[in-house]
Amino acid sequence: MEAIQTRVKNPRETVVGKLKALHTDEESIYTGCVINCGAGHCLLKVRRKNGKITAIEPDDHYNRGVGREDSVLTDTDLIKNRLQLRGCPMGWVFHKLATTPDRILYPLKRVAGSKRMEGRYERISWDEALDLVASKMEEIVDKYGPYSITTAYQPSPALERLFGLWGAGIEGWGWCSKDPGRLAMHLMGGVPGWSYNQTSNDTADVLMNSKLIVLWGFEPTINHFGPGHQVAYYLRMARERGTPVICIEPRYTVAAEVLADQWIPIKPGTDTAMMLAVGHVVISENLYDRPYVERCVDRRGFEEWSDYILGKDDGTPKTPEWAEKICGVPAETIRAFAHLYASKKPTWLWLGWGPPRKSRGENAVRAACALQAIMGNWGVAGGSVPIDMGTPLKPARMIPYGEIPKVRVPKMYRSHQWATMVLQREKVERGELSAEEYKALIGWRAPNELPLPNPKMLMGGGTWLHNTRTVINAADSTNDHIKAADMMEFNVWMHSHMSPALWISDVILPVVDQCLEDRRIWGGGSPGYGGFVNITYVPGVTEPPGEAKPAHWIYTEIARRLGIGDLYNTFCEEGGDWWEGWEKYLKHEFDRMVEELQARGLKTPEWEEFKKDGLINVQELNEKPFHAYGELTEEGKPLMTKSGKIEIYSYVIGDESQRGLLHVDGFERLIDNLPNDWRDLPPIPAYQQMYRGMDHADVKRFPLFLLSAYPRYRNHTTFWNVPLLRGDCYRHNVWMNVADAKARGIKDGDLVRVFNDKGIGMIPAYVTSRILPGMIVIHHGGNYEPDKEGVDWGCTPNLFFTDPESPVTAPHVSNLVQVERYAGATV
C-alpha cells in the first residue's frame, strides 16, 4: 500500500515542481489582442520569462477572482463595461501561433526556373528584396501605365496611401464581412457605411430595454464580437431576466441551444422571403407603428414596399403561405412569430453576417432594417438597426503617419472580384465583352473617364497579416485566383506563416506577429462590431524571430526606394532607429486620442502608465445604455437622406439615369459600397431567387447547397496550424444531414470528396441532424493544401465559390456541390 501511495504522490510532486520552476521569476505584461475578429477590444495578460512567453491568461483589470461577474455588479457597472475583458480560446494560444514551424523568418525569392505554386524559394537579403519590389513597380508602371499594379482581397490602407502619394496603382473596394449592411446604412439612414457616425445600440441597452431578442442568422457564441464572448454573455443575462430569445438559422447552433427559447430552421438564402411575409402580417393586420412611420419613415418608400408586399404591383401577396413554399418555415410559424414580434416592443432584431453574405444578400439586410423601421424599433431604446452594434463615437486610431494623399486611388473593382477582373480583361480586347459589361461584372466603382485596369502586378498582405491569404479568404474561387495570379508579371506578398496559399508569389516578405511582436495602439476608431469600446496598447511582448519586420516598416522602405519616403512616413527618419521614430508616432496618436477623450470628461492615464496598464475603458463615459438615431426619433432632426427620414426606397437605385455613374448622395458624399452598375438590385427590399441556391436548376448536377460558416476555433485561416485548436478541440469536417449521408452511403468520419465545376476537395464527414437536408456546411478558413492534381486536402470552401450574375456588394460565399464517399488512397 505504501509503495502505491509513493508511485501516486511522486509524479504529482514532479509536475507541480516543474510548473513552479516554469513560473518562477516571471513578469506579467498586458497587450491588446490584434486579430481581425471584428472587435479588437480584448486584453491579454501575458506571462514572460527570459524573453519567452510561458502563458497567456485572461484580463484581470476588474473583478479579480470572480467567476460570474454579474452577481457582484450593478447595472451601472454593466453599462460602463466594468468586466474582465476575457478573450476567446484563440487568444490563449497566440504564443503558440507565433512559434509554429511554418514561420517565415527571412525574405524569400522564387527559385529561378521554378514555377509558381511549386513552393520553391530561396533566402535573400532585405535590401535585395525591397530593391527588387520597388524596381518591378517602376518597371511595370513605365511599361503598362499607372493602373497596372493591383491588390486583391483584402484592401490595404497602407498600400492605398503608398499608391496615392506615388501616383500609380489601383485598389479594390469593400470587404467580405458586412458590406451589404454598410450599403443599407447609407441608402436608408444617410450614413456612409465606413463612417460609423450612427450605428445601432450597445448590448447594455439590449439587456435593460429590449422586450424580445431575435437572432437572425447570428451566432454570438462564435462570432467574437468582443471582448471575447461578451455579447453572448449579455444576451444570456437578458434571457435570465425574462426576455424571450428566438433563433432563426438553418443550423442548430450553440446559440440556439444555450441562448434561445425557440429555434426556427430556415432554408439558407431565403431569409428575405420570410421577412416579407412578416411584413405582410403586420401591414395587412395594421400591427405596424403608424405614428412612427408617419413621423420617421419616407412616405414613398413605405407605400412602394407595402404595395409590393401586399401584391398590388405583381399580383402576388407575400403571405406566410407564399413564403413557406420558398423558405420552408411553416406559415403558422411565420404568422405566430409576426404576432409576437408586433406585441413585444421594443424588439432587438439582429441580422448576422451570414444571410447577407450570399447572392442578393443586399435584400436581406435592407428588409430587416425596413421591418425594424415600420415597427418603430429604429433609433429607440431596446430596438435596433440591424447593421452595426454601436457606442458613442470614440477617437480614431492609427491615422496616417503623414500628409493625406491628394490623389484618390481608383477603386476599379470589388475586392473579391480581383480574379474576375484579371481573367475577363482579355475578353474586352477580343470584343467578346463590352467595357460596360466588364465593369458590371467586376463591380467598377470609379469615374468612367478612366481607362480599364491593365493588371500586371499583384501586391498583397500586411493589412491583417493573419488572414490575408487571398486564395483562401476572398469570396471567390481559389483556383480562379491562382490562375489570375499566374497571369501577372510579378507578385509580392507579406505574411508571417508559409503555406501553399502564398506560392503564387515571386517574393515573400516576412512580417511580425501583430499581437505579440509589433507595437501599436488598438481598439480605437469604429465602435467595434460588438458594441463595446476600449483602447488597448500592444507593447511588443517578444522579439520577432529571424528577420521579420513590421508591415509599416516594409511599406516605408518601399516608399523610400520610390522617392516618397519622407512623405509616406514623417515620424521614422531614414537611417534612424525605427522603433524610436515609431514611438514618437504612437505618442502623437495617444496625445490626440486623449485630448478628445478628456474634452468629453474621461479621466485618462499618462502615456507611460497606459503603456504598462494597456487599457482605457471608453465606456466609463456612458451614464446610460446607448442607442443611435435619437436625433431623428427624439429630437426630430432630419437624417442626411433626400427626405430627411428613413428611406426604404432608394432614390439612387430607382433612377435609371444614374446607372453606370460613380454615385454620390445629395450631400456630395461617395456611396462607397455601391458599384456604378448595380445590375438587377431593386430600389426596395424584394425577394429575388439567389444564384445557385437550393432551388436553382443546377441542383440536378450538384444537389447540395454549401454554406461556409465561421468556425469557433479559427479566424479565417489563422490558428489552422496550432495543434491545441485542432483534433479533440476542433475537427475540420463537412457537416451533412443524416438523410443526405445515408443516401450516399456515408457514415460519420468517412472521408468524402466534395466537388463542383470550380474544384475538388477532400474532407471527413460529420453526420448530424443539426442542419437541414439538402445542405452541407464546411467552415470557413480551411487551409489550401493541394496535391499534384490540384485536389485540396485542406478543403477550403472558397475552392467552390463563384457568382457571375448577382450584384457584387454582397460577398458570395455559397454554391452548389456534390458529395460522394471516397475510397481511394490518402495523401
C-alpha positions in Angstrom: 0.0 0.0 0.0 2.8 2.3 0.9 4.5 1.7 -2.5 1.3 2.5 -4.3 0.9 5.8 -2.5 4.5 6.7 -3.3 4.0 6.0 -7.0 0.9 8.2 -7.0 2.5 11.0 -5.0 5.8 11.4 -6.7 4.5 12.1 -10.2 2.3 14.8 -8.8 5.2 16.4 -7.0 7.2 16.2 -10.1 4.6 18.0 -12.2 4.0 20.7 -9.5 7.7 21.2 -9.2 8.1 21.7 -12.9 5.3 24.2 -13.0 6.8 26.2 -10.1 10.1 26.3 -11.8 8.5 27.4 -15.1 6.7 30.3 -13.5 9.4 31.5 -11.0 10.8 35.0 -11.8 8.1 35.6 -14.4 6.8 39.1 -15.3 3.2 39.9 -16.4 2.5 42.2 -19.3 -0.8 43.4 -20.8 -1.3 43.5 -24.5 -4.2 44.2 -26.7 -5.3 41.2 -28.9 -4.9 42.0 -32.5 -6.8 39.8 -34.9 -9.5 40.6 -37.4 -12.4 39.2 -35.4 -14.5 42.4 -35.7 -13.9 43.6 -32.2 -10.3 44.3 -31.3 -11.2 45.1 -27.7 -9.8 42.1 -25.7 -6.9 42.5 -23.4 -4.5 39.6 -22.8 -2.3 39.1 -19.7 0.9 37.6 -20.9 3.4 35.8 -18.6 7.0 36.2 -19.8 10.3 34.7 -18.6 13.7 35.4 -20.1 12.1 37.0 -23.1 9.8 34.0 -23.8 6.1 33.7 -23.3 5.2 31.0 -20.8 1.4 31.5 -20.7 -1.4 33.8 -21.7 -4.2 34.5 -19.2 -7.5 36.5 -19.1 -7.5 40.1 -18.3 -7.9 41.0 -14.6 -8.5 44.7 -14.5 -11.9 44.2 -13.0 -13.4 41.7 -10.5 -10.4 39.6 -9.9 -11.2 36.1 -8.7 -14.9 36.4 -9.6 -16.4 33.8 -11.9 -20.0 35.0 -12.6 -19.3 38.8 -12.6 -22.8 40.0 -12.9 -23.5 38.5 -9.5 -21.4 41.3 -7.9 -22.1 44.1 -10.4 -24.8 46.8 -10.7 -26.5 47.9 -13.9 -24.2 50.9 -13.8 -21.2 48.6 -13.9 -22.7 46.7 -16.8 -23.4 50.0 -18.7 -19.8 51.0 -18.2 -18.5 47.6 -19.1 -16.6 47.0 -15.8 -16.0 43.4 -16.8 -12.9 41.4 -17.3 -12.0 41.7 -21.0 -11.8 37.9 -21.4 -10.7 36.8 -24.8 -11.8 33.8 -26.8 -9.9 30.4 -27.0 -7.8 31.7 -29.8 -6.3 34.5 -27.7 -4.9 32.0 -25.2 -2.7 30.3 -27.8 -1.4 33.3 -29.7 2.1 32.5 -28.4 1.8 29.0 -29.9 0.8 30.6 -33.3 3.9 32.9 -33.2 6.3 29.9 -32.7 4.9 27.4 -35.2 7.5 25.7 -37.5 6.0 27.4 -40.6 7.0 30.9 -39.6 8.6 32.9 -42.4 11.9 34.1 -41.0 13.6 35.8 -43.9 12.8 37.5 -47.2 12.3 34.8 -49.9 12.5 34.8 -53.7 11.1 32.2 -56.0 14.0 30.0 -57.3 15.0 30.8 -60.8 13.5 28.4 -63.3 10.8 27.2 -60.9 7.1 27.7 -61.5 4.5 29.4 -59.3 2.7 27.0 -56.9 5.7 24.7 -56.8 6.7 26.3 -53.5 10.5 26.6 -54.2 12.0 29.7 -52.6 15.5 30.8 -51.6 16.6 33.3 -48.9 17.6 36.8 -49.9 18.5 39.9 -48.0 16.1 42.7 -47.2 17.9 45.1 -49.4 17.7 42.7 -52.4 14.0 42.1 -51.7 13.0 45.7 -51.3 15.1 46.8 -54.3 13.6 44.1 -56.4 10.0 45.0 -55.4 10.5 48.8 -56.0 12.3 48.3 -59.3 9.5 46.0 -60.5 6.9 48.5 -59.5 8.7 51.2 -61.5 9.3 48.9 -64.5 5.7 47.8 -64.7 4.2 51.2 -64.4 6.6 52.6 -67.1 5.7 49.7 -69.4 1.9 49.4 -68.7 0.7 52.6 -67.1 -0.4 53.6 -63.7 -3.3 51.2 -63.5 -1.2 48.0 -63.8 -0.3 47.4 -60.1 -3.2 45.9 -58.2 -4.2 44.5 -54.8 -6.6 41.5 -54.3 -8.7 40.9 -51.3 -8.4 42.5 -48.9 -7.8 46.2 -49.5 -4.8 47.7 -47.7 -4.9 51.2 -46.3 -1.1 51.3 -46.2 -0.8 50.4 -49.9 -3.6 52.8 -50.8 -1.5 55.5 -49.1 1.6 54.4 -51.0 -0.2 54.4 -54.3 -1.8 57.8 -53.7 1.5 59.5 -52.9 3.3 57.7 -55.7 0.6 58.4 -58.3 0.2 54.8 -59.6 -1.6 51.6 -58.5 -5.3 50.7 -58.1 -7.2 49.0 -55.3 -10.4 47.0 -55.0 -13.2 48.3 -52.8 -15.0 46.6 -49.9 -14.6 43.8 -47.6 -16.2 40.3 -47.2 -17.8 41.0 -43.8 -20.8 43.2 -44.0 -20.7 45.5 -47.0 -24.5 44.9 -47.8 -25.1 46.4 -44.3 -22.8 49.3 -45.0 -24.7 50.0 -48.2 -28.0 49.8 -46.5 -26.8 52.2 -43.8 -26.1 54.8 -46.4 -29.1 54.2 -48.7 -31.6 54.0 -45.8 -30.1 56.1 -43.0 -27.9 58.5 -44.8 -24.8 57.3 -43.0 -21.7 56.4 -45.2 -21.0 52.8 -44.5 -17.4 53.2 -43.3 -18.0 56.3 -41.2 -20.0 54.7 -38.3 -21.4 58.1 -37.4 -24.6 56.3 -36.5 -24.8 52.7 -35.5 -27.4 50.8 -33.6 -27.1 50.3 -29.8 -24.9 48.6 -27.3 -25.6 45.4 -25.5 -26.3 47.1 -22.2 -29.3 48.6 -24.0 -30.4 45.2 -25.2 -30.0 43.8 -21.7 -32.0 46.5 -20.0 -34.6 47.7 -22.5 -35.4 45.0 -25.1 -38.6 43.0 -24.7 -37.8 40.5 -27.4 -34.5 39.3 -28.9 -34.3 37.8 -32.4 -31.0 36.3 -33.5 -31.5 36.0 -37.3 -28.6 34.1 -38.7 -26.5 35.4 -35.8 -24.2 33.1 -33.7 -22.8 35.3 -30.9 -21.0 32.3 -29.2 -18.8 32.0 -32.3 -18.7 35.5 -33.8 -16.2 37.0 -31.4 -17.8 40.4 -31.2 -15.7 41.3 -28.3 -14.4 41.4 -25.9 -14.5 37.7 -26.3 -18.0 36.4 -25.9 -19.4 39.4 -24.0 -22.3 39.8 -26.5 -23.4 36.3 -25.8 -22.9 36.9 -22.1 -25.2 40.0 -22.1 -27.8 38.1 -24.2 -27.7 35.2 -21.7 -28.3 37.7 -18.8 -31.2 39.2 -20.7 -32.8 35.8 -21.1 -32.3 35.2 -17.4 -34.1 38.4 -16.7 -37.1 37.2 -18.7 -36.5 38.5 -22.2 -37.5 35.8 -24.8 -34.9 34.9 -27.4 -35.7 33.4 -30.8 -33.1 32.0 -33.2 -33.7 31.8 -36.9 -31.0 29.8 -38.6 -30.5 26.8 -40.9 -28.2 25.2 -38.3 -29.0 24.1 -34.8 -26.2 26.2 -33.3 -24.8 26.5 -29.8 -26.7 29.8 -29.6 -29.9 28.0 -30.4 -29.1 25.5 -27.6 -27.9 27.8 -24.8 -29.4 31.2 -25.6 -32.7 30.7 -27.3 -36.2 29.8 -26.3 -37.1 28.8 -29.8 -35.2 27.7 -32.9 -36.8 28.3 -36.3 -34.9 26.5 -39.1 -35.0 28.2 -42.5 -33.6 27.3 -45.9 -30.4 29.3 -46.5 -30.7 32.2 -48.9 -34.5 32.7 -48.3 -34.5 35.0 -45.3 -35.9 37.9 -47.3 -39.0 35.9 -48.2 -39.8 35.2 -44.5 -39.1 38.9 -43.7 -41.6 40.0 -46.4 -44.2 37.6 -45.0 -43.7 39.1 -41.5 -44.2 42.4 -43.2 -47.4 41.2 -44.8 -48.9 40.2 -41.5 -48.1 43.4 -39.7 -49.2 45.7 -42.6 -52.3 43.8 -43.6 -53.4 43.5 -39.9 -52.4 47.1 -39.1 -49.9 46.0 -36.5 -47.1 48.3 -37.6 -46.3 51.5 -35.8 -48.3 54.0 -37.9 -47.4 57.2 -35.9 -43.7 56.3 -36.1 -43.9 55.6 -39.8 -45.6 58.9 -40.5 -43.0 60.7 -38.4 -39.8 58.9 -39.3 -40.2 56.9 -42.5 -40.2 58.3 -46.0 -43.7 58.0 -47.3 -42.8 56.9 -50.8 -40.7 54.1 -49.5 -43.3 52.8 -47.2 -46.0 52.9 -49.8 -44.0 51.2 -52.5 -42.8 48.5 -50.1 -46.3 48.0 -48.8 -47.8 47.7 -52.3 -45.1 45.2 -53.2 -45.7 43.1 -50.1 -49.5 43.2 -50.5 -49.1 42.1 -54.1 -50.6 45.3 -55.7 -47.7 45.5 -58.1 -47.2 42.0 -59.3 -50.4 40.2 -58.1 -48.5 38.1 -55.6 -49.2 38.9 -52.0 -46.1 38.0 -49.9 -48.2 36.0 -47.4 -46.8 33.4 -44.9 -48.2 30.7 -47.2 -46.3 32.2 -50.2 -43.1 32.4 -48.0 -43.5 28.8 -46.7 -43.0 27.4 -50.2 -39.7 29.3 -50.5 -38.1 29.3 -47.1 -39.5 26.1 -45.6 -40.9 27.7 -42.5 -44.5 26.7 -41.9 -47.0 29.5 -42.5 -48.4 29.2 -39.0 -44.9 29.6 -37.5 -44.3 32.8 -39.6 -47.7 34.2 -38.6 -47.1 33.4 -34.9 -43.7 35.0 -35.0 -45.1 38.1 -36.6 -47.7 38.4 -33.9 -45.2 38.0 -31.2 -42.8 40.5 -32.9 -45.6 43.0 -33.1 -46.6 42.6 -29.5 -43.1 42.8 -27.9 -41.8 46.4 -28.2 -39.1 47.3 -28.4 -37.5 44.3 -30.2 -33.8 43.8 -30.7 -33.7 42.0 -34.1 -30.1 41.3 -35.1 -29.1 40.0 -38.5 -25.8 38.2 -38.6 -23.4 38.4 -41.5 -24.4 35.1 -42.9 -27.8 35.9 -44.6 -26.4 39.0 -46.4 -23.2 37.1 -47.4 -24.9 35.3 -50.3 -26.2 36.1 -53.7 -28.5 39.1 -53.5 -27.9 39.4 -49.8 -28.4 43.2 -50.2 -32.1 42.5 -50.0 -31.9 40.6 -46.7 -30.3 43.4 -44.7 -32.5 46.1 -46.2 -35.6 44.0 -45.5 -34.5 43.5 -41.9 -33.9 47.3 -41.5 -37.2 48.1 -43.1 -39.1 45.8 -40.7 -37.5 47.4 -37.7 -38.4 50.8 -39.2 -42.1 50.2 -39.7 -42.3 48.6 -36.3 -40.8 51.7 -34.7 -37.7 49.9 -33.5 -35.2 52.0 -35.3 -33.5 54.6 -33.1 -35.3 53.7 -29.8 -34.0 52.2 -26.5 -34.1 48.4 -26.8 -34.7 48.4 -30.6 -32.1 48.0 -33.3 -30.8 49.0 -36.7 -29.5 45.5 -37.5 -26.2 46.5 -39.1 -23.7 47.7 -36.5 -23.8 47.3 -32.8 -22.9 50.7 -31.5 -21.5 53.0 -28.9 -20.9 56.7 -28.8 -18.1 57.6 -31.2 -14.5 57.3 -29.9 -11.2 58.6 -31.3 -9.9 57.1 -34.5 -6.8 55.0 -34.0 -3.6 54.8 -36.1 -4.4 57.6 -38.6 -1.8 58.1 -41.4 1.7 59.0 -40.3 2.0 62.0 -42.6 0.1 64.1 -45.1 -3.1 62.5 -46.6 -2.5 61.9 -50.3 -4.2 64.4 -52.6 -4.6 61.8 -55.3 -7.6 59.4 -54.8 -6.6 55.9 -55.7 -9.1 54.5 -58.2 -11.3 51.6 -56.9 -11.9 49.9 -60.2 -13.3 46.5 -59.0 -14.9 44.8 -56.0 -12.0 43.4 -54.0 -13.3 39.8 -54.1 -13.7 40.2 -57.8 -10.0 40.6 -58.4 -9.6 37.3 -60.2 -12.6 38.0 -62.4 -11.1 41.4 -63.2 -7.9 39.8 -64.4 -9.4 36.7 -66.2 -12.1 38.6 -68.1 -9.9 41.5 -69.2 -8.8 39.8 -72.4 -12.4 39.2 -73.5 -12.8 43.0 -73.8 -9.8 43.2 -76.0 -11.2 40.4 -78.2 -14.6 42.0 -78.4 -16.3 39.2 -76.6 -17.3 41.5 -73.7 -18.2 45.2 -73.9 -16.5 47.6 -71.5 -19.9 48.2 -69.8 -20.5 44.5 -69.3 -17.0 44.1 -67.9 -17.4 46.9 -65.5 -20.7 45.5 -64.2 -19.1 42.1 -63.8 -16.1 43.3 -61.7 -18.0 45.9 -59.7 -16.4 49.0 -61.2 -16.7 52.0 -58.7 -14.7 54.7 -60.4 -15.1 57.7 -62.8 -15.9 56.4 -66.3 -13.3 58.6 -68.0 -10.6 56.4 -66.6 -9.3 53.6 -68.8 -9.9 50.0 -67.8 -7.4 48.3 -65.5 -4.3 46.7 -67.0 -3.3 44.2 -64.3 0.3 43.1 -64.5 1.5 43.1 -60.8 -0.1 41.9 -57.6 0.8 43.2 -54.2 -0.8 41.8 -51.0 -0.6 41.1 -47.4 0.3 43.1 -44.3 -3.0 44.7 -43.5 -4.3 41.9 -41.4 -1.4 39.5 -41.7 -3.3 36.7 -40.1 -5.9 36.5 -42.8 -4.5 38.0 -46.0 -4.3 34.7 -47.9 -6.4 35.8 -50.8 -6.8 32.4 -52.4 -8.5 31.2 -49.2 -10.2 34.3 -47.8 -11.6 36.1 -50.9 -15.2 35.4 -51.6 -14.4 33.8 -55.0 -12.9 30.7 -56.5 -9.5 29.7 -55.1 -8.5 28.2 -58.5 -9.5 31.3 -60.3 -7.3 33.4 -58.0 -4.4 31.1 -58.7 -5.0 31.3 -62.5 -5.2 35.1 -62.3 -2.1 35.4 -60.2 -0.2 33.3 -62.7 -1.1 35.9 -65.4 0.8 38.6 -63.5 4.4 39.5 -64.4 5.3 39.9 -60.7 3.6 39.1 -57.4 4.8 40.1 -54.0 3.2 39.1 -50.7 3.7 39.8 -47.0 2.9 37.2 -44.4 4.1 35.6 -41.2 3.4 31.9 -42.0 4.2 29.9 -45.0 1.5 27.9 -46.8 0.6 26.9 -50.4 -1.7 29.9 -50.5 1.5 32.1 -50.7 3.0 30.1 -53.6 1.5 32.5 -56.1 4.3 34.9 -55.0 7.6 35.7 -56.6 8.8 37.5 -53.5 7.6 36.8 -49.9 8.3 39.3 -47.2 8.2 38.1 -43.5 6.2 40.3 -41.2 6.0 40.3 -37.4 3.1 38.9 -35.4 0.8 42.0 -34.9 -0.4 40.8 -31.5 2.8 39.8 -29.7 5.8 41.2 -31.7 4.5 44.6 -33.0 3.8 47.8 -31.2 0.6 49.8 -31.7 -2.5 51.4 -30.2 -5.5 49.3 -30.7 -9.3 49.4 -30.3 -10.0 52.9 -31.3 -11.8 54.1 -34.4 -15.1 52.4 -35.2 -17.2 51.2 -32.3 -16.3 47.6 -32.8 -18.7 45.0 -34.1 -19.8 44.0 -30.6 -20.8 47.4 -29.3 -18.1 47.6 -26.7 -15.4 50.3 -26.7 -11.9 50.5 -25.2 -8.5 51.4 -26.3 -5.6 49.0 -25.7 -1.8 49.1 -26.1 0.3 46.5 -27.9 3.8 46.8 -26.4 5.6 44.1 -28.4 5.9 41.3 -25.8 8.6 39.3 -27.6 11.2 39.9 -30.2 10.2 38.8 -33.7 12.0 35.7 -35.0 14.6 35.8 -37.7 14.4 39.0 -39.8 10.6 39.5 -39.7 9.7 43.2 -39.8 6.6 45.3 -39.1 4.4 45.8 -42.2 4.7 49.6 -41.7 8.5 49.4 -41.8 8.2 47.4 -45.1 5.9 49.9 -46.7 8.0 52.8 -45.5 11.2 51.2 -47.0 9.4 50.6 -50.3 8.3 54.3 -50.3 11.9 55.4 -49.8 13.0 53.4 -52.8 10.3 55.1 -54.8 11.4 58.5 -53.7 8.5 59.3 -51.5 9.7 58.1 -48.1 9.7 61.4 -46.4 6.1 62.0 -47.5 4.9 58.5 -46.6 6.2 58.4 -43.0 7.1 61.7 -41.4 8.0 60.1 -38.0 10.6 57.4 -38.9 13.6 59.0 -40.4 15.8 57.3 -43.0 18.8 55.8 -41.3 17.4 56.3 -37.8 16.2 53.9 -35.2 12.8 52.6 -36.4 11.3 51.9 -33.0 12.4 55.3 -31.7 10.5 57.0 -34.6 7.6 54.7 -34.2 7.3 55.5 -30.5 7.0 59.2 -31.5 4.2 58.3 -33.8 2.4 56.3 -31.2 2.8 59.0 -28.6 1.5 61.5 -31.1 -1.6 59.3 -31.6 -2.1 58.8 -27.9 -2.0 62.6 -27.2 -4.6 63.2 -30.0 -6.9 60.5 -28.7 -6.5 61.5 -25.0 -7.3 65.2 -25.9 -10.6 64.2 -27.4 -11.5 61.9 -24.5 -10.6 64.4 -21.9 -12.7 67.0 -23.6 -15.6 64.6 -23.2 -14.9 64.2 -19.5 -13.0 60.9 -19.3 -10.1 60.6 -16.9 -7.2 59.2 -18.8 -3.8 57.8 -17.9 -0.4 59.2 -18.7 1.5 57.7 -21.7 3.9 55.6 -19.6 1.0 54.4 -17.4 -1.1 53.5 -20.5 1.8 51.5 -21.9 2.1 49.5 -18.7 -1.6 49.1 -17.9 -2.7 48.6 -21.5 -6.3 49.8 -21.2 -8.5 52.9 -21.5 -12.2 51.9 -20.9 -14.0 54.4 -23.0 -17.4 53.2 -21.8 -16.7 54.8 -18.4 -18.2 57.9 -20.2 -21.6 56.1 -20.5 -24.2 57.2 -18.0 -27.0 55.2 -19.6 -27.4 52.5 -22.3 -26.6 53.8 -25.7 -28.8 53.8 -28.8 -28.2 55.7 -32.0 -30.5 57.8 -34.3 -32.0 59.5 -31.2 -31.6 62.8 -33.1 -34.3 61.6 -35.5 -36.7 59.8 -33.2 -36.4 62.0 -30.1 -35.4 65.4 -31.4 -36.9 65.4 -34.8 -33.7 66.3 -36.6 -33.6 65.1 -40.2 -31.3 62.4 -41.4 -28.9 63.1 -44.3 -31.2 61.4 -46.8 -33.2 63.0 -49.6 -36.3 63.0 -47.5 -34.6 63.5 -44.1 -36.3 60.3 -43.0 -35.6 56.5 -43.1 -35.8 55.6 -46.8 -37.0 52.1 -47.7 -37.0 53.2 -51.3 -33.6 54.1 -52.8 -33.8 57.2 -54.9 -30.4 56.4 -56.5 -31.2 52.8 -57.5 -34.7 53.8 -58.6 -33.2 56.4 -61.0 -32.1 54.6 -64.2 -30.3 57.7 -65.4 -27.8 57.1 -62.5 -26.8 53.6 -63.7 -23.2 53.4 -64.8 -22.1 56.6 -62.9 -20.0 57.0 -59.8 -22.6 57.5 -57.1 -22.7 60.3 -54.6 -25.6 61.3 -52.4 -27.3 64.6 -52.2 -24.7 65.8 -49.7 -21.8 65.1 -52.2 -20.7 62.0 -50.2 -19.5 59.0 -52.1 -21.8 55.9 -51.7 -18.8 53.7 -51.2 -20.5 50.3 -51.3 -22.5 50.8 -54.4 -20.8 50.0 -57.8 -21.5 52.2 -60.8 -23.8 49.4 -62.2 -26.0 47.8 -59.5 -27.2 45.2 -62.0 -30.7 43.9 -61.0 -30.7 45.2 -57.4 -34.2 46.6 -56.9 -34.8 50.0 -55.2 -36.9 48.4 -52.5 -36.1 45.2 -50.5 -37.6 42.4 -52.6 -37.2 38.7 -52.8 -35.0 37.5 -55.7 -34.0 33.9 -56.0 -30.4 33.6 -55.2 -27.8 32.4 -57.8 -27.1 28.7 -57.4 -29.3 28.3 -54.3 -31.3 25.3 -53.2 -34.0 26.0 -55.9 -31.5 26.6 -58.8 -31.8 24.4 -61.9 -28.2 23.1 -61.4 -29.3 21.0 -58.4 -29.7 18.1 -60.8 -25.9 18.0 -61.1 -24.9 19.4 -57.8 -27.8 18.8 -55.3 -26.2 20.0 -52.1 -26.1 23.7 -51.0 -22.7 24.6 -49.5 -22.8 27.0 -46.6 -19.4 28.3 -45.3 -19.9 29.3 -41.6 -17.3 30.9 -39.4 -15.5 28.4 -37.2 -15.2 28.6 -33.4 -11.5 28.0 -33.1 -10.2 29.8 -36.1 -10.3 33.3 -37.5 -10.2 32.9 -41.2 -7.2 30.6 -41.6 -5.4 31.8 -38.5 -4.8 29.0 -36.0 -5.3 26.3 -38.5 -1.6 25.4 -37.8 -1.9 25.4 -34.0 -2.4 21.8 -32.7 -4.1 22.9 -29.5 -7.1 24.1 -31.5 -7.3 21.0 -33.7 -8.0 17.3 -33.1 -10.2 16.8 -30.0 -10.9 20.5 -29.8 -12.0 21.0 -33.5 -12.3 18.7 -36.5 -12.4 20.3 -39.9 -15.3 18.2 -41.3 -18.1 18.7 -43.7 -21.4 18.7 -41.9 -24.1 16.6 -43.6 -27.7 15.8 -42.7 -28.3 12.2 -41.8 -30.7 11.7 -44.8 -28.2 13.1 -47.3 -25.4 11.0 -45.8 -27.4 7.8 -45.9 -28.4 8.3 -49.5 -24.7 8.4 -50.4 -23.6 5.5 -48.2 -21.6 7.9 -46.0 -21.1 7.3 -42.3 -19.7 9.7 -39.6 -15.9 10.0 -40.0 -15.8 8.8 -43.6 -13.5 10.6 -46.0 -15.6 12.2 -48.7 -15.0 14.0 -52.0 -16.7 17.4 -52.4 -16.8 18.9 -55.9 -18.3 21.2 -58.4 -17.2 22.9 -61.6 -14.7 25.1 -59.7 -12.7 22.5 -57.8 -12.4 19.3 -55.7 -11.7 18.9 -52.0 -11.2 16.0 -49.6 -12.6 16.2 -46.1 -14.0 13.8 -43.4 -17.8 13.8 -42.9 -19.7 14.8 -39.7 -23.1 13.3 -40.0 -25.6 15.2 -37.9 -29.3 16.2 -37.5 -28.2 19.8 -36.7 -28.6 21.1 -40.2 -31.4 20.9 -42.8 -31.4 18.2 -45.5 -30.1 19.4 -48.9 -27.3 21.5 -47.4 -23.8 21.0 -46.1 -21.5 23.1 -44.0 -17.7 23.5 -44.4 -16.4 26.0 -42.0 -14.5 29.0 -43.5 -10.7 29.2 -43.5 -9.6 25.7 -44.1 -6.0 25.8 -45.3 -5.4 25.3 -49.0 -3.4 22.1 -49.3 -3.4 20.9 -52.9 -1.9 17.6 -54.2 -0.3 17.3 -57.6 -3.7 17.1 -59.3 -4.9 20.3 -57.6 -7.2 18.4 -55.2 -7.4 20.4 -51.9 -6.9 18.2 -48.9 -7.4 21.1 -46.6 -10.8 21.7 -48.3 -11.1 25.4 -48.1 -14.7 26.2 -49.0 -13.6 29.1 -51.2 -12.5 26.5 -53.6 -16.1 26.1 -54.7 -17.3 29.7 -54.9 -18.4 31.7 -58.0 -21.2 34.1 -59.0 -21.0 36.0 -62.3 -24.7 37.1 -62.2 -25.6 38.8 -58.9 -25.0 42.4 -57.8 -21.5 42.4 -56.3 -21.8 44.2 -53.0 -22.8 41.0 -51.2 -20.0 38.5 -50.8 -21.0 35.3 -52.5 -19.8 32.6 -50.0 -22.0 29.7 -51.1 -22.6 27.5 -54.0 -24.0 24.1 -55.1 -21.8 21.0 -54.8 -22.0 17.2 -54.8 -20.5 14.9 -52.1 -19.5 11.3 -52.5 -17.8 8.8 -50.3 -14.0 8.4 -51.1 -12.4 5.0 -51.0 -9.0 5.8 -52.6 -5.6 6.5 -51.2 -4.9 9.4 -48.9 -2.0 11.9 -49.2 
